[in-house]
Amino acid sequence: MNPASRDSVAATLNGADSVSIISHVRPDADTIGSALGLGLALSGLGKRVHCAFSGSEALPGPLRRLPGVDLLVDAERLPASEVMVAVDAATAGRLGDLESVFTAGTTTVCIDHHISNPGFADHDLVDPDSDCTAAIVLDVIDALDAELTPDIATCLYAGLVTDTGSFKWARPASFGVAARLLEAGVDGARWSRLLLDSHPYSWLQMVSAVLADSVLDAEVLDGRGLVYAIVDADQMSGMNWDESESVIDIVRTAREAEVAAVFKEVRPGDWAVSLRSKTDVDLVPIAQSLGGGGHVRAAGYSDTGDAAGVVEHLLAALRA
């Protein structure tokens, strides 16, 4: 890792005329909000800015309403810029097909908050004590001496409110960040509703079927318990992939289980797995043993095979 400070990252960005900002694959509100918030700030300083993410998935509906979406370009149209920035990506691999574009940059910057991030840029601004990457981006914007406009604040608030679960597991510092963003002009009630409490009716039907087939294994983790659910490819079809992301927040509420998992079949045989723990089970080594990473209480990884096989892979890792 090449540790960087907010001031050194700001100096790097200030010295460039053009900046490309890359979000991770299957983008969520933190990676997109961080990219657009930083992009708007740099645009306001006269920089040429482009943002992009890799993959065939469409940007989730609510995120299309964020200010600054006009900065997004198709991945194949992302230009080579003086500085390449990765936001909210725990590894270079999380950039998907844009990993090679990023690493080919003359100067690279990584801004992230995942404790599992090993560092993969020329300048690694990684703060595992931050609840979201958007809060770190706010620090960089301050160091840039850029104006915190309502549009920039809205983008950063999207990352903050989602990555803290609407502040259910926020650290004290995050409430100070929220106050600044709201004072800057964010409509907090509107964006909380759009990002967290708005789903198509088909989502209710999908969740009903998935929860009906969920499994509680009380013997796992020396009796601490695991609850898991499977969202197969048929259930994933007909809705945006992000609708399945919220299932983990329902499954994790089972009081009999310390760890919750949701297996999402993004394509037949290809799975994205979300993990959550409640108190003292560190998920990072578990996710890393399966090729992923993340945070102590929230992690994930990818797997291949049939449903029974991917479930068994996780059970074996929990027994190890």
C-alpha positions as CSV (number, residue, x, y, z in Angstrom):
1,M,0.0,0.0,0.0
2,N,1.1,3.6,-0.7
3,P,-0.7,5.5,2.1
4,A,-1.9,9.0,1.2
5,S,-3.5,11.8,3.0
6,R,-6.5,13.8,2.0
7,D,-4.1,16.8,1.3
8,S,-1.8,14.8,-0.9
9,V,-4.7,13.4,-2.9
10,A,-6.2,16.9,-3.2
11,A,-2.8,18.1,-4.5
12,T,-2.6,15.3,-7.0
13,L,-6.1,16.2,-8.3
14,N,-5.5,19.9,-8.3
15,G,-2.4,19.4,-10.5
16,A,-4.4,17.6,-13.2
17,D,-6.5,19.0,-16.0
18,S,-8.4,15.8,-16.6
19,V,-9.6,13.1,-14.1
20,S,-11.4,9.9,-14.7
21,I,-13.3,8.3,-11.8
22,I,-14.2,4.6,-11.7
23,S,-16.8,3.0,-9.6
24,H,-16.9,-0.7,-8.8
25,V,-19.0,-3.2,-10.7
26,R,-22.7,-3.5,-9.8
27,P,-22.5,0.0,-8.4
28,D,-24.3,1.0,-5.2
29,A,-25.0,4.4,-3.8
30,D,-21.7,4.8,-2.0
31,T,-19.5,4.2,-5.1
32,I,-21.7,6.2,-7.5
33,G,-22.4,9.0,-5.0
34,S,-18.7,9.3,-4.2
35,A,-17.8,9.4,-7.9
36,L,-20.4,12.0,-8.8
37,G,-19.8,14.1,-5.7
38,L,-16.0,14.2,-6.4
39,G,-16.6,14.7,-10.1
40,L,-18.9,17.7,-9.6
41,A,-16.4,19.3,-7.2
42,L,-13.6,18.8,-9.7
43,S,-15.8,20.1,-12.6
44,G,-16.5,23.2,-10.5
45,L,-12.7,23.7,-10.3
46,G,-12.5,23.6,-14.1
47,K,-11.2,20.0,-14.5
48,R,-12.4,17.7,-17.3
49,V,-14.1,14.9,-15.5
50,H,-15.6,11.6,-16.7
51,C,-17.1,8.8,-14.5
52,A,-17.8,5.2,-15.4
53,F,-18.4,1.7,-14.1
54,S,-17.9,-1.7,-15.8
55,G,-20.5,-4.4,-16.4
56,S,-23.7,-5.0,-18.3
57,E,-26.0,-4.0,-15.4
58,A,-27.9,-0.8,-15.6
59,L,-27.5,1.9,-13.0
60,P,-30.1,1.3,-10.3
61,G,-33.2,3.4,-10.8
62,P,-32.9,5.8,-7.8
63,L,-29.2,6.5,-8.6
64,R,-30.1,7.7,-12.0
65,R,-31.8,10.7,-10.3
66,L,-28.6,11.8,-8.6
67,P,-27.1,15.1,-9.6
68,G,-24.1,14.8,-11.9
69,V,-25.2,11.6,-13.7
70,D,-24.3,13.4,-17.0
71,L,-20.7,12.9,-15.9
72,L,-21.2,9.1,-16.5
73,V,-20.0,7.7,-19.8
74,D,-20.1,4.1,-21.1
75,A,-17.1,2.1,-19.9
76,E,-15.7,1.7,-23.4
77,R,-15.8,5.5,-23.8
78,L,-13.9,6.3,-20.6
79,P,-11.0,8.4,-21.8
80,A,-7.4,8.2,-20.6
81,S,-6.9,11.1,-18.1
82,E,-4.0,12.5,-16.2
83,V,-5.3,11.0,-13.0
84,M,-7.4,7.9,-12.6
85,V,-9.4,7.5,-9.4
86,A,-11.1,4.4,-8.0
87,V,-13.8,5.0,-5.4
88,D,-15.2,2.4,-3.0
89,A,-13.3,-0.5,-4.6
90,A,-11.7,-2.9,-2.1
91,T,-9.5,-4.4,-4.8
92,A,-8.5,-3.5,-8.4
93,G,-10.6,-6.5,-9.5
94,R,-13.7,-4.8,-8.3
95,L,-13.3,-2.4,-11.2
96,G,-14.2,-5.2,-13.6
97,D,-13.2,-4.5,-17.2
98,L,-11.9,-1.1,-16.3
99,E,-9.2,-2.5,-14.1
100,S,-6.7,-2.4,-17.0
101,V,-7.8,1.2,-17.9
102,F,-7.2,2.2,-14.3
103,T,-3.8,0.5,-13.9
104,A,-2.6,1.9,-17.2
105,G,-3.1,5.5,-15.8
106,T,0.0,7.7,-15.4
107,T,-1.1,8.5,-11.9
108,T,-3.6,6.4,-9.9
109,V,-5.6,7.2,-6.8
110,C,-7.7,4.8,-4.6
111,I,-10.3,6.3,-2.2
112,D,-11.9,3.6,-0.1
113,H,-13.0,2.5,3.4
114,H,-12.8,-1.3,3.3
115,I,-10.5,-2.8,5.9
116,S,-9.6,-5.6,3.4
117,N,-8.2,-3.1,0.9
118,P,-4.5,-4.0,0.3
119,G,-3.8,-0.8,-1.7
120,F,-3.5,-0.9,-5.4
121,A,-2.8,2.7,-6.5
122,D,0.0,5.2,-6.5
123,H,-1.9,7.0,-3.8
124,D,-4.1,4.9,-1.4
125,L,-6.4,7.0,0.7
126,V,-8.0,4.1,2.7
127,D,-9.7,4.8,6.0
128,P,-11.4,1.7,7.5
129,D,-12.7,3.9,10.4
130,S,-15.0,5.7,8.0
131,D,-18.5,4.4,7.6
132,C,-18.5,5.1,3.9
133,T,-16.3,6.2,1.1
134,A,-18.5,9.3,0.6
135,A,-17.3,10.7,3.9
136,I,-13.6,10.4,2.8
137,V,-14.5,12.1,-0.4
138,L,-16.0,15.0,1.6
139,D,-12.6,15.3,3.3
140,V,-10.9,15.5,-0.1
141,I,-13.4,18.1,-1.3
142,D,-12.6,20.2,1.8
143,A,-8.9,19.9,1.0
144,L,-9.6,21.0,-2.5
145,D,-11.3,24.1,-1.1
146,A,-14.2,23.3,-3.4
147,E,-17.7,24.6,-2.5
148,L,-20.0,22.0,-1.0
149,T,-23.0,22.6,-3.2
150,P,-26.4,21.1,-2.6
151,D,-25.8,18.8,-5.6
152,I,-22.4,17.5,-4.3
153,A,-23.9,17.1,-0.8
154,T,-26.8,15.1,-2.2
155,C,-24.4,12.6,-4.0
156,L,-22.4,12.2,-0.8
157,Y,-25.5,11.8,1.4
158,A,-26.6,8.9,-0.8
159,G,-23.5,7.0,0.1
160,L,-23.7,7.9,3.7
161,V,-27.3,7.0,4.3
162,T,-27.1,3.7,2.5
163,D,-23.8,2.4,3.9
164,T,-24.9,3.2,7.5
165,G,-28.3,1.5,7.0
166,S,-30.1,4.8,7.5
167,F,-27.7,5.4,10.5
168,K,-28.6,2.2,12.3
169,W,-24.9,1.2,12.6
170,A,-23.3,4.7,12.1
171,R,-20.3,5.8,14.1
172,P,-20.6,9.1,15.9
173,A,-18.5,10.9,13.2
174,S,-21.1,10.0,10.6
175,F,-23.8,12.1,12.3
176,G,-21.5,15.1,12.0
177,V,-21.1,14.4,8.3
178,A,-24.9,14.0,7.9
179,A,-25.5,17.4,9.6
180,R,-23.0,19.1,7.2
181,L,-24.6,17.6,4.2
182,L,-28.2,18.4,5.3
183,E,-27.2,21.9,6.1
184,A,-25.7,22.2,2.6
185,G,-29.2,21.6,1.2
186,V,-29.9,17.9,0.9
187,D,-33.5,16.8,1.1
188,G,-32.8,14.0,3.5
189,A,-36.3,12.6,3.8
190,R,-36.8,12.4,0.0
191,W,-33.5,10.7,-0.6
192,S,-33.9,8.3,2.3
193,R,-37.2,7.2,0.9
194,L,-36.0,6.9,-2.7
195,L,-32.9,4.9,-1.7
196,L,-34.1,2.7,1.1
197,D,-37.9,2.6,1.1
198,S,-39.0,2.4,-2.5
199,H,-39.4,-0.9,-4.4
200,P,-41.6,-2.3,-7.2
201,Y,-44.4,-4.5,-6.3
202,S,-42.6,-7.5,-7.9
203,W,-39.9,-7.0,-5.1
204,L,-42.5,-7.9,-2.5
205,Q,-43.4,-11.1,-4.3
206,M,-39.7,-12.0,-4.7
207,V,-39.0,-11.4,-1.1
208,S,-42.0,-13.4,0.0
209,A,-40.8,-16.4,-2.0
210,V,-37.1,-16.1,-0.9
211,L,-37.9,-15.8,2.8
212,A,-40.3,-18.7,2.6
213,D,-37.3,-20.9,1.6
214,S,-34.7,-19.4,3.9
215,V,-32.8,-21.7,6.1
216,L,-31.7,-21.3,9.8
217,D,-28.7,-23.5,10.8
218,A,-28.4,-23.0,14.6
219,E,-25.3,-25.3,14.9
220,V,-22.9,-23.3,12.8
221,L,-20.2,-21.2,14.4
222,D,-20.3,-23.2,17.7
223,G,-24.0,-22.6,18.1
224,R,-23.9,-18.9,17.1
225,G,-26.1,-19.7,14.1
226,L,-26.3,-18.9,10.4
227,V,-29.4,-17.8,8.5
228,Y,-29.3,-17.8,4.7
229,A,-31.5,-17.2,1.7
230,I,-31.1,-17.9,-2.0
231,V,-32.3,-15.6,-4.8
232,D,-32.0,-17.7,-8.0
233,A,-31.7,-16.4,-11.6
234,D,-35.4,-16.8,-12.2
235,Q,-36.2,-14.6,-9.2
236,M,-33.6,-12.1,-10.3
237,S,-35.0,-11.7,-13.8
238,G,-37.5,-9.0,-14.4
239,M,-36.0,-6.6,-11.9
240,N,-32.8,-4.6,-11.4
241,W,-30.1,-6.5,-9.7
242,D,-30.0,-4.0,-6.9
243,E,-33.5,-5.1,-5.7
244,S,-31.9,-8.3,-4.4
245,E,-29.3,-6.4,-2.4
246,S,-31.9,-5.3,0.2
247,V,-32.8,-8.9,1.0
248,I,-29.8,-9.3,3.3
249,D,-31.2,-6.5,5.6
250,I,-34.3,-8.5,6.2
251,V,-32.6,-11.9,6.6
252,R,-30.1,-10.5,9.1
253,T,-32.9,-9.6,11.5
254,A,-33.3,-13.3,12.6
255,R,-32.4,-13.2,16.2
256,E,-31.3,-16.8,16.4
257,A,-28.4,-16.3,14.0
258,E,-25.2,-14.3,14.4
259,V,-24.4,-14.4,10.7
260,A,-26.6,-13.9,7.7
261,A,-26.0,-14.7,4.1
262,V,-27.8,-14.1,0.8
263,F,-26.8,-16.0,-2.3
264,K,-27.8,-14.0,-5.5
265,E,-27.5,-15.8,-8.8
266,V,-26.7,-12.8,-11.1
267,R,-26.4,-15.2,-14.1
268,P,-27.1,-18.9,-14.2
269,G,-24.3,-20.5,-12.3
270,D,-22.7,-17.1,-11.2
271,W,-23.3,-15.9,-7.7
272,A,-22.8,-12.8,-5.6
273,V,-22.8,-13.6,-1.9
274,S,-23.5,-11.0,0.8
275,L,-22.5,-11.6,4.4
276,R,-23.5,-9.8,7.6
277,S,-22.7,-10.4,11.3
278,K,-24.2,-8.8,14.4
279,T,-21.6,-8.6,17.2
280,D,-18.2,-10.2,17.2
281,V,-17.8,-12.5,14.2
282,D,-15.2,-11.0,11.8
283,L,-16.4,-11.6,8.3
284,V,-13.2,-10.4,6.5
285,P,-11.2,-13.6,6.8
286,I,-14.2,-15.7,5.8
287,A,-14.9,-13.6,2.7
288,Q,-11.2,-13.5,1.8
289,S,-10.9,-17.3,2.1
290,L,-13.6,-17.4,-0.6
291,G,-12.0,-14.8,-2.8
292,G,-13.8,-11.7,-1.6
293,G,-13.4,-9.0,1.1
294,G,-15.2,-6.2,2.8
295,H,-15.7,-5.0,6.4
296,V,-15.7,-6.8,9.8
297,R,-19.6,-6.9,9.9
298,A,-20.4,-6.7,6.2
299,A,-18.5,-8.5,3.5
300,G,-19.0,-10.4,0.3
301,Y,-17.6,-12.6,-2.5
302,S,-18.4,-14.3,-5.8
303,D,-18.8,-18.0,-6.5
304,T,-19.8,-20.4,-9.3
305,G,-21.8,-23.6,-9.4
306,D,-25.3,-24.7,-8.4
307,A,-27.1,-23.4,-5.3
308,A,-26.3,-26.4,-3.1
309,G,-22.6,-26.2,-4.0
310,V,-22.2,-22.5,-3.2
311,V,-24.0,-22.9,0.1
312,E,-21.7,-25.8,1.0
313,H,-18.6,-23.6,0.1
314,L,-19.7,-21.1,2.7
315,L,-20.6,-23.7,5.3
316,A,-17.1,-25.2,4.9
317,A,-15.5,-21.8,5.4
318,L,-17.5,-21.3,8.5
319,R,-16.4,-24.6,9.9
320,A,-12.7,-24.0,9.2
